[in-house]
Amino acid sequence: MGRVNSMKTNTIIRHSFTHLFIIALGLVMIYPVVWMVISSFKPNNMIFSDPGLIPKAVTIENYISGWKGYAGVTFGKFFLNSFFMCGMAVIGNLISCTMAAYAFGRLRFWGKGFWFAVMMITLMLPGQVTIVPRYILFNTFGWVGSYLPIIVPKFVATDAFFVFLLVQFIRSLPKELDEAAIIDGCSQIGVFTRIVLPLATPALVTTALFTFLWAWDDFFNHLLYLTSPPIFSVSRALRTFVGDAGAVSNWGGALAMSTLSMVPPFVLFFSLQKYFVQGITTTGIKG
């Protein structure tokens, strides 16, 4: 009996240390974010002179000055631009990636295994390798300086990760459902729209959430293709707080707008967390 109690005590102690370590690690990771949010309410001249988490003075002037934006364009416009790009990216990925995944997961066609392997190989190709060819291509089309280089690729299933994610989910669905629907007179399109899509809701939500987050956080592509202030995204507009010499003249405004830029992803993630977790766990069944 004493040995059992000793083992339970050791287990409790081990689990306690594990949880304390995780909590400490979480606090270290979240500290910069907390500091940014709190510093956004500090006067500009106290952000670095008073680096503590408890501000000696509180002001909303940083949000007022930061919201004025850049070159006569307010951050409200930048937020609308980002929502537009992210919304179109989500729609494009949901349409194209779902159709491609259904073809790989359910249909039979010549070279299916070869083309699926080619698609998977693109996951291993660093994005930096294709920067110059893509820029030359889009510049030839006259798309640089518009949203087209960011939106159009989403409608041709260029995000192989989401295709693979949806293929894994579709393969986990019983084929008997498709066969029963076809016996009842349903076409392949009907099977896709009436059977597969409703059942694939968790995977679709996961795809939409990841697409939104990646499109919202994207900076390099926005810096490369968005060349005029009226079409700047939030991430591109935040770059305007940095001068040519790399110095930030308005730290308060930069921190305030950075804080606001985190709100949409946080709200979206926590509101769809249940579907997100379900989609990730389900698509991993046959991984």
Secondary structure, DSSP 8 states (H G I E B T S, - for coil): -HHHHHHHHHHHHHHHHHHHHHHHHHHHHHHHHHHHHHHTTS-GGGTTTS-SSS-SS--SHHHHHHHT-BTTB-HHHHHHHHHHHHHHHHHHHHHHHHHHHHHHHH---TTHHHHHHHHHHHHTS-GGGGHHHHHHHHHHHT-TTSSHHHHGGGGGT--HHHHHHHHHHHHHS-HHHHHHHHHTT--HHHIIIIIIHHHTHHHHHHHHHHHHHHHHH--HHHHHH--SGGG--HHHHHGGGB-TTS-BS-HHHHHHHHHHHHHHHHHHHHHSHHHHHHHHHHHTTT-
